[in-house]
Amino acid sequence: MRYFTADLHLQHPKLAELRGFGSVAEHDAAVIGRLAELGADDELWVLGDICSGGVASMESALGQLSGLAVRMHAVTGNHDPAHPMYRGAQRHFAAYTAVFESVQQFARVKIGGNGALLSHFPYVGTPDRYDRDQFAQYQLPDLGMWLIHGHTHAEERRSGERSLCVSLEAWDLGPATEEELGELMRPGG
């Protein structure tokens, strides 16, 4: 089974509080606990923001993720030190590839017969409650293909005509299955 998620934000005090946890440790245990349900035959795409940013947070998040049985791929986000928006991002690439089978800024997969792009960021022009232009150069234009993304922390799963959000907030703090996304991608879904 293939799964998709985004915005883990391990070691992130503000997100732990916003998500209703009393501590970072409780938050991280809940997030990792959901991911630990996935097995070695499964595949997980993490669409950015594994940590709160910074090397110590990154190292802690990668340490927690390294104990999981599931095969993982990373699409980096704005809180990931390995994202190319940061000068010297390449210094962190080896740490990510020690945990993830692949690490990239964008990817492309097929879900339910539909081609889909994977990115941390929503399409250019997607309303974002944070309204930060600093990320615009990393957002893809909508040229007609489905997009699976994170970043917005929206509770709504559909973020546009052909885009779906897999932030933890939209999926009860767990990953979305390929089948669930495929259902939403069907006409009338």
C-alpha positions as a Python dict, from the first residue, in 0.01 Angstrom:
ca = {
    (1, 'M'): (0, 0, 0),
    (2, 'R'): (122, 350, -81),
    (3, 'Y'): (64, 640, 161),
    (4, 'F'): (109, 1017, 147),
    (5, 'T'): (152, 1270, 427),
    (6, 'A'): (302, 1614, 494),
    (7, 'D'): (386, 1853, 773),
    (8, 'L'): (498, 1610, 1040),
    (9, 'H'): (674, 1894, 1222),
    (10, 'L'): (849, 1669, 1471),
    (11, 'Q'): (1029, 1864, 1743),
    (12, 'H'): (808, 2169, 1681),
    (13, 'P'): (668, 2317, 2006),
    (14, 'K'): (423, 2557, 1837),
    (15, 'L'): (270, 2288, 1614),
    (16, 'A'): (248, 2043, 1903),
    (17, 'E'): (48, 2303, 2096),
    (18, 'L'): (-172, 2398, 1797),
    (19, 'R'): (-251, 2030, 1747),
    (20, 'G'): (-367, 2000, 2108),
    (21, 'F'): (-72, 1819, 2266),
    (22, 'G'): (69, 1904, 2608),
    (23, 'S'): (429, 1855, 2497),
    (24, 'V'): (650, 1800, 2195),
    (25, 'A'): (718, 1445, 2317),
    (26, 'E'): (344, 1363, 2320),
    (27, 'H'): (300, 1513, 1973),
    (28, 'D'): (595, 1329, 1825),
    (29, 'A'): (489, 998, 1983),
    (30, 'A'): (139, 1035, 1834),
    (31, 'V'): (268, 1119, 1484),
    (32, 'I'): (533, 846, 1484),
    (33, 'G'): (281, 601, 1634),
    (34, 'R'): (50, 645, 1334),
    (35, 'L'): (338, 599, 1090),
    (36, 'A'): (463, 294, 1281),
    (37, 'E'): (141, 116, 1178),
    (38, 'L'): (281, 99, 822),
    (39, 'G'): (486, -207, 733),
    (40, 'A'): (792, -297, 530),
    (41, 'D'): (574, -377, 226),
    (42, 'D'): (425, -25, 234),
    (43, 'E'): (561, 294, 81),
    (44, 'L'): (528, 642, 237),
    (45, 'W'): (575, 973, 61),
    (46, 'V'): (645, 1256, 308),
    (47, 'L'): (574, 1586, 132),
    (48, 'G'): (788, 1815, 340),
    (49, 'D'): (839, 1965, 680),
    (50, 'I'): (956, 1667, 881),
    (51, 'C'): (1085, 1903, 1153),
    (52, 'S'): (1067, 2259, 1282),
    (53, 'G'): (1378, 2368, 1094),
    (54, 'G'): (1736, 2378, 1209),
    (55, 'V'): (1992, 2104, 1238),
    (56, 'A'): (1903, 1978, 1589),
    (57, 'S'): (1534, 1945, 1499),
    (58, 'M'): (1624, 1775, 1170),
    (59, 'E'): (1854, 1525, 1342),
    (60, 'S'): (1586, 1440, 1600),
    (61, 'A'): (1316, 1399, 1333),
    (62, 'L'): (1539, 1182, 1114),
    (63, 'G'): (1629, 972, 1418),
    (64, 'Q'): (1262, 914, 1498),
    (65, 'L'): (1176, 833, 1136),
    (66, 'S'): (1472, 597, 1095),
    (67, 'G'): (1309, 348, 1332),
    (68, 'L'): (1008, 297, 1107),
    (69, 'A'): (972, -19, 897),
    (70, 'V'): (801, 153, 603),
    (71, 'R'): (999, 248, 291),
    (72, 'M'): (999, 629, 267),
    (73, 'H'): (1054, 900, 6),
    (74, 'A'): (1092, 1271, 89),
    (75, 'V'): (983, 1577, -101),
    (76, 'T'): (1145, 1859, 95),
    (77, 'G'): (955, 2155, 238),
    (78, 'N'): (1035, 2499, 374),
    (79, 'H'): (1114, 2367, 725),
    (80, 'D'): (1356, 2105, 593),
    (81, 'P'): (1722, 2213, 596),
    (82, 'A'): (1774, 2000, 282),
    (83, 'H'): (1533, 2212, 73),
    (84, 'P'): (1718, 2404, -202),
    (85, 'M'): (1577, 2737, -77),
    (86, 'Y'): (1852, 2722, 187),
    (87, 'R'): (2212, 2803, 108),
    (88, 'G'): (2413, 2493, 190),
    (89, 'A'): (2114, 2260, 169),
    (90, 'Q'): (2336, 2000, 3),
    (91, 'R'): (2523, 1955, 334),
    (92, 'H'): (2209, 1786, 477),
    (93, 'F'): (2131, 1565, 180),
    (94, 'A'): (2331, 1267, 311),
    (95, 'A'): (2141, 1274, 642),
    (96, 'Y'): (1810, 1260, 454),
    (97, 'T'): (1921, 985, 217),
    (98, 'A'): (2028, 774, 515),
    (99, 'V'): (1657, 757, 612),
    (100, 'F'): (1466, 811, 285),
    (101, 'E'): (1502, 600, -31),
    (102, 'S'): (1480, 919, -237),
    (103, 'V'): (1490, 1292, -166),
    (104, 'Q'): (1369, 1555, -412),
    (105, 'Q'): (1193, 1888, -447),
    (106, 'F'): (916, 1750, -672),
    (107, 'A'): (806, 1405, -787),
    (108, 'R'): (552, 1247, -1019),
    (109, 'V'): (342, 936, -955),
    (110, 'K'): (26, 771, -1083),
    (111, 'I'): (-275, 750, -851),
    (112, 'G'): (-597, 580, -955),
    (113, 'G'): (-506, 605, -1322),
    (114, 'N'): (-424, 976, -1296),
    (115, 'G'): (-82, 1132, -1319),
    (116, 'A'): (-7, 1341, -1011),
    (117, 'L'): (270, 1576, -912),
    (118, 'L'): (401, 1571, -556),
    (119, 'S'): (521, 1894, -397),
    (120, 'H'): (534, 2041, -52),
    (121, 'F'): (371, 2361, -179),
    (122, 'P'): (25, 2403, -335),
    (123, 'Y'): (-10, 2534, -689),
    (124, 'V'): (75, 2898, -755),
    (125, 'G'): (-231, 3110, -676),
    (126, 'T'): (-384, 2864, -428),
    (127, 'P'): (-518, 3063, -132),
    (128, 'D'): (-283, 3016, 161),
    (129, 'R'): (-373, 3143, 505),
    (130, 'Y'): (-8, 3235, 552),
    (131, 'D'): (6, 3443, 230),
    (132, 'R'): (384, 3435, 204),
    (133, 'D'): (528, 3535, -133),
    (134, 'Q'): (872, 3406, -32),
    (135, 'F'): (770, 3056, -142),
    (136, 'A'): (621, 3150, -481),
    (137, 'Q'): (936, 3059, -672),
    (138, 'Y'): (907, 2703, -539),
    (139, 'Q'): (540, 2656, -630),
    (140, 'L'): (440, 2476, -949),
    (141, 'P'): (197, 2631, -1198),
    (142, 'D'): (-130, 2446, -1258),
    (143, 'L'): (-93, 2313, -1611),
    (144, 'G'): (-370, 2055, -1580),
    (145, 'M'): (-219, 1770, -1375),
    (146, 'W'): (-329, 1668, -1027),
    (147, 'L'): (-112, 1792, -740),
    (148, 'I'): (-72, 1629, -399),
    (149, 'H'): (82, 1873, -150),
    (150, 'G'): (120, 1985, 211),
    (151, 'H'): (229, 2322, 355),
    (152, 'T'): (-112, 2480, 418),
    (153, 'H'): (-205, 2280, 730),
    (154, 'A'): (-561, 2300, 600),
    (155, 'E'): (-827, 2073, 744),
    (156, 'E'): (-987, 2056, 398),
    (157, 'R'): (-852, 1779, 180),
    (158, 'R'): (-938, 1945, -152),
    (159, 'S'): (-741, 2265, -211),
    (160, 'G'): (-838, 2334, -570),
    (161, 'E'): (-993, 2182, -879),
    (162, 'R'): (-701, 1938, -923),
    (163, 'S'): (-514, 1954, -595),
    (164, 'L'): (-532, 1764, -269),
    (165, 'C'): (-372, 1848, 65),
    (166, 'V'): (-217, 1569, 273),
    (167, 'S'): (-114, 1783, 572),
    (168, 'L'): (-168, 1591, 894),
    (169, 'E'): (-452, 1829, 987),
    (170, 'A'): (-660, 1708, 690),
    (171, 'W'): (-615, 1338, 772),
    (172, 'D'): (-664, 1307, 1149),
    (173, 'L'): (-287, 1323, 1209),
    (174, 'G'): (-222, 1019, 989),
    (175, 'P'): (-127, 947, 630),
    (176, 'A'): (-368, 932, 337),
    (177, 'T'): (-384, 610, 138),
    (178, 'E'): (-345, 601, -238),
    (179, 'E'): (-701, 465, -258),
    (180, 'E'): (-845, 756, -56),
    (181, 'L'): (-669, 1005, -282),
    (182, 'G'): (-784, 813, -591),
    (183, 'E'): (-1146, 840, -473),
    (184, 'L'): (-1112, 1218, -434),
    (185, 'M'): (-958, 1242, -781),
    (186, 'R'): (-1252, 1068, -951),
    (187, 'P'): (-1513, 1293, -1112),
    (188, 'G'): (-1754, 1391, -836),
    (189, 'G'): (-1506, 1266, -573),
}
